[in-house]
Amino acid sequence: MSFDVAAVRRQFPILSQIIDGQPVHYLDNGASAQTPDAVLDAVRTYETTGRANVLRGVHRLAERATEAYENARVEVATFLGVDPLEVVFTGGCTAAINLVAYAYGSLLKAGDRILLSELEHHSNIVPWQLLRSRAGVELDMVPVTIDGRIDLEMLPRLITPRTRLISLAHVSNVTGALLDVRHVVALAKTVGAKVMLDGAQYAPHGPADLGSLGIDFYAFAGHKAYGPNGVGVLWARAELLEAMPPFHGGGSMIGRVTLAETTWAPPPRRFEAGTPPIGPAIGLGAACAWMRGLDWAGAHAHEMALVQRLMDGLQKIDGTQILGPASLQNRYPVVSFMLDGVHPHDVAQTLDSFGVAVRAGHHCAQPLMDRFDLDGTTRVSMAPYNDNSDIDALLTGVRHAARTLR
């Protein structure tokens, strides 16, 4: 049975809009995905029937809120295939990476090395640069191949006995390249290095069995995974969370506070100071439950058919060049391209006039743009609710831009 994209689309109210007489062709999912009714209902139920602070109250609304919040943690853990006590709610993927850079980074010392790559999102570069300035650790960069993949052949030359952490994108937010995680983990184990993955572009495309990957840290954002804004997840192995000091101080993350000293609560509470993003976390739990219910074999085949349709269409337009893997192998539904003689922002504005939403610019990946001497790209990022009409509208817009803007 073929994937029923129409049934999926019906669950996303925003996609039924008509704006200025045109349907919505939303192809900017890599920046923020849309939210289905199941998520909207979960957040509305909390806000209208159980809005209260968690953990601190003994009244019924507080107990209801706490139960919903902790149930969301269980849903996220089930989606990731991990223990709920290893799931930390954060303000987003960026916040999760910063948490590791600060808390795990505080266990490192001058001369220790962290390995990144040229294609990382700024969120997986800047926190480590701050740690370098703060603690004197050293950063090494894995180069990128001509087809937009991390050059794994260079890894053995860059990993040293001083390498403590390898932090890489599970899927590139620019090229769509999928990382060979097991290869990285195997090399990391030769020197005892930990492995962290930025899962922001992977998590929206199906459940992840993190236990089978052999990694140590994982981060992703709620708003890219069909959930609300303002929430993300850090997963880390229990022994690492136990060893790490807190990132923020305040209520909820303490054992006991006196004027002389403070003791910390066990993880994950230790890393959730103050009032957490309760409603967004509940929404993210609903998003994870919704994703688990999707036919991901069918969804992924559908998404990759859209990628092929897009790449085939772009290659027929004179002056277009795709940045990233030329085939569907080990890639995800993110496609970046350039149109000769036309700035990516102008391409995106033209597409908007056709009702097509895409992203244009450097995509928070300036080192990757420098690697290819680019001033940016136009990025198309797909989700299971996209269909052929979205791709065809985009190609029509690109053809128009090619005729009129150069």
Secondary structure by P-SEA (a helix, b strand, c coil): cccaaaaaaaaccccccccccccccccccccbbbbcaaaaaaaaaaaccccccccccccaaaaaaaaaaaaaaaaaaaaaccccccccccccaaaaaaaaaccccccccccbbbbbcccccccccaaaaaaaaccbbbbbbbbbccccccccccccccccccccbbbbbccccccccccaaaaaaaaaaccbbbbbbcccccccccccccccccccbbbbbcccccccccbbbbbccaaaaaacccccccccccccccccccccccccccccccccaaaaaaaaaaaaaaaaacaaaaaaaaaaaaaaaaaaaaaacccccccccccccccccbbbbbcccccaaaaaaaaaaacccccccccccaaaaaaacccbbbbbbbcccccaaaaaaaaaaaaaaaaccc
